Amino acid sequence: MSSSNEMSDEALALQWEAAASEAEMDMDMGAPSAAAQPAASAPEKGMSDENVDRNLEAVLGIPVDMQVVLGSATMPVASLLKLGRGAVIPLDHRVGEPVDIVVNGRTVARGEIVVVEDDNSRFGVSLTEIVGAKGSYN
């Protein structure tokens, strides 16, 4: 990554971790859950590092539903029924505005639409902002 506006993978990972910890704290009304604690304090009595690693692997393998939201529109059913091939539905986002990255129904980041370098027939999203429970991290 060459631009000073882009962040390293490590910095991005730290921001994701901070946002996740913040979300955990909000869900528990200010008390961080065991999942939000550092791994060093996570093992319970009699739980080996190997078990902790295996449990973490299991959690990290859980699929989540991710969507990239370009925008939305509201229209009456009558207008919806009149739509046909070639109809254009104007969205509430403007060209050039960041798109929302939504995971399991919650906005977690924003980004810009890009063309995937290795495959010009596919779109991708370049993350520009991580959204936490209490705000965003640029």
Backbone torsions as a table, in degrees:
resi	resn	phi	psi	omega
1	MET	NA	122.6	-171.6
2	SER	-99.1	-27.1	-175.4
3	SER	-81.0	145.7	177.8
4	SER	-71.9	-17.3	177.5
5	ASN	-76.4	-22.1	179.9
6	GLU	-88.4	147.6	-177.7
7	MET	-110.1	157.3	179.7
8	SER	-70.0	161.7	177.5
9	ASP	-59.0	-38.3	-179.0
10	GLU	-65.0	-44.4	179.3
11	ALA	-64.6	-40.1	178.8
12	LEU	-64.5	-42.2	178.7
13	ALA	-62.7	-39.8	178.3
14	LEU	-64.1	-38.6	178.7
15	GLN	-67.6	-40.4	177.0
16	TRP	-61.1	-43.6	-179.4
17	GLU	-62.5	-43.0	179.6
18	ALA	-64.2	-42.3	179.8
19	ALA	-65.2	-40.2	179.4
20	ALA	-66.0	-41.4	178.6
21	SER	-63.2	-41.7	178.6
22	GLU	-61.7	-42.4	-180.0
23	ALA	-64.4	-41.7	178.0
24	GLU	-60.6	-42.5	-178.9
25	MET	-64.4	-41.1	179.6
26	ASP	-65.0	-39.6	-178.9
27	MET	-65.9	-31.2	-178.6
28	ASP	-98.9	18.3	179.0
29	MET	56.4	46.8	173.3
30	GLY	97.7	-13.0	179.9
31	ALA	-101.4	118.5	-179.6
32	PRO	-63.8	139.3	179.7
33	SER	-80.3	171.4	178.6
34	ALA	-61.1	-33.1	-179.9
35	ALA	-67.3	-25.1	-178.4
36	ALA	-88.6	-5.5	-179.5
37	GLN	-78.9	153.3	176.1
38	PRO	-59.5	150.0	-177.1
39	ALA	-58.5	-31.2	-177.8
40	ALA	-63.6	-30.6	-179.0
41	SER	-96.2	-4.4	-175.4
42	ALA	-71.5	-38.4	-174.8
43	PRO	-62.7	133.0	175.5
44	GLU	-88.6	171.2	178.9
45	LYS	-55.7	129.9	177.9
46	GLY	83.2	-0.8	-179.6
47	MET	-98.3	119.9	-177.2
48	SER	-81.1	161.6	176.2
49	ASP	-58.8	-33.9	179.8
50	GLU	-63.9	-41.8	177.9
51	ASN	-65.1	-40.8	178.6
52	VAL	-62.0	-45.5	179.1
53	ASP	-60.9	-41.8	-179.9
54	ARG	-64.9	-42.7	178.5
55	ASN	-63.9	-42.2	178.7
56	LEU	-62.9	-42.0	177.5
57	GLU	-58.9	-41.6	180.0
58	ALA	-63.7	-43.1	-179.9
59	VAL	-66.5	-42.9	-178.2
60	LEU	-66.8	-17.8	178.9
61	GLY	-89.2	-2.7	-178.8
62	ILE	-71.7	124.3	179.2
63	PRO	-72.7	145.5	175.8
64	VAL	-124.4	153.3	179.2
65	ASP	-87.0	116.1	-179.8
66	MET	-116.7	136.1	177.9
67	GLN	-132.0	147.2	171.8
68	VAL	-108.9	118.5	-173.7
69	VAL	-100.8	112.1	178.3
70	LEU	-76.3	-27.6	-178.5
71	GLY	161.0	-177.7	178.7
72	SER	-143.6	166.8	179.3
73	ALA	-147.4	151.9	175.5
74	THR	-122.8	133.1	178.3
75	MET	-151.1	154.5	177.2
76	PRO	-68.3	155.3	179.9
77	VAL	-56.8	-38.5	-179.3
78	ALA	-58.7	-42.3	178.4
79	SER	-68.0	-38.6	178.8
80	LEU	-61.2	-41.9	-179.0
81	LEU	-69.0	-22.4	179.7
82	LYS	-83.8	-9.5	-178.3
83	LEU	-66.4	141.3	177.8
84	GLY	-140.9	-177.3	180.0
85	ARG	-55.8	130.6	179.0
86	GLY	90.4	-6.7	178.9
87	ALA	-66.6	144.4	178.7
88	VAL	-111.8	128.1	178.1
89	ILE	-105.8	111.1	179.3
90	PRO	-69.3	135.1	-179.8
91	LEU	-102.1	166.1	-177.7
92	ASP	-79.8	-10.4	176.1
93	HIS	-94.6	146.9	177.7
94	ARG	-96.8	160.0	177.1
95	VAL	-59.4	133.0	178.7
96	GLY	93.0	-15.4	176.8
97	GLU	-74.7	149.8	178.4
98	PRO	-63.8	149.5	175.0
99	VAL	-96.4	155.7	179.2
100	ASP	-91.3	137.1	172.2
101	ILE	-103.4	117.2	-174.4
102	VAL	-114.1	125.9	178.4
103	VAL	-117.6	122.1	-178.5
104	ASN	49.4	43.2	175.1
105	GLY	83.7	3.4	-177.4
106	ARG	-123.6	130.9	178.3
107	THR	-70.2	122.0	-177.9
108	VAL	-114.9	-16.7	-177.8
109	ALA	-162.2	170.4	173.3
110	ARG	-133.2	157.5	-179.1
111	GLY	-164.2	-178.6	-179.9
112	GLU	-110.5	141.8	176.3
113	ILE	-72.7	132.3	178.6
114	VAL	-133.7	163.9	172.5
115	VAL	-92.6	131.2	-179.0
116	VAL	-64.4	128.3	-174.7
117	GLU	-58.3	-44.4	-174.8
118	ASP	-79.5	-13.2	-175.7
119	ASP	-148.6	92.9	-175.8
120	ASN	-63.1	-6.0	179.3
121	SER	-91.3	2.0	-177.1
122	ARG	-123.1	146.3	174.6
123	PHE	-92.5	159.3	172.8
124	GLY	-146.3	179.9	178.1
125	VAL	-128.3	127.1	174.5
126	SER	-95.3	115.5	-176.7
127	LEU	-67.5	132.6	179.0
128	THR	-118.6	-17.1	-174.4
129	GLU	-155.4	133.9	173.8
130	ILE	-100.6	130.0	-177.0
131	VAL	-104.1	120.2	176.3
132	GLY	-100.3	177.8	-179.0
133	ALA	-63.1	-28.9	-176.6
134	LYS	-110.5	12.6	179.6
135	GLY	147.1	-166.3	-176.7
136	SER	-115.7	157.1	178.1
137	TYR	-119.0	114.8	-179.7
138	ASN	-88.0	NA	NA
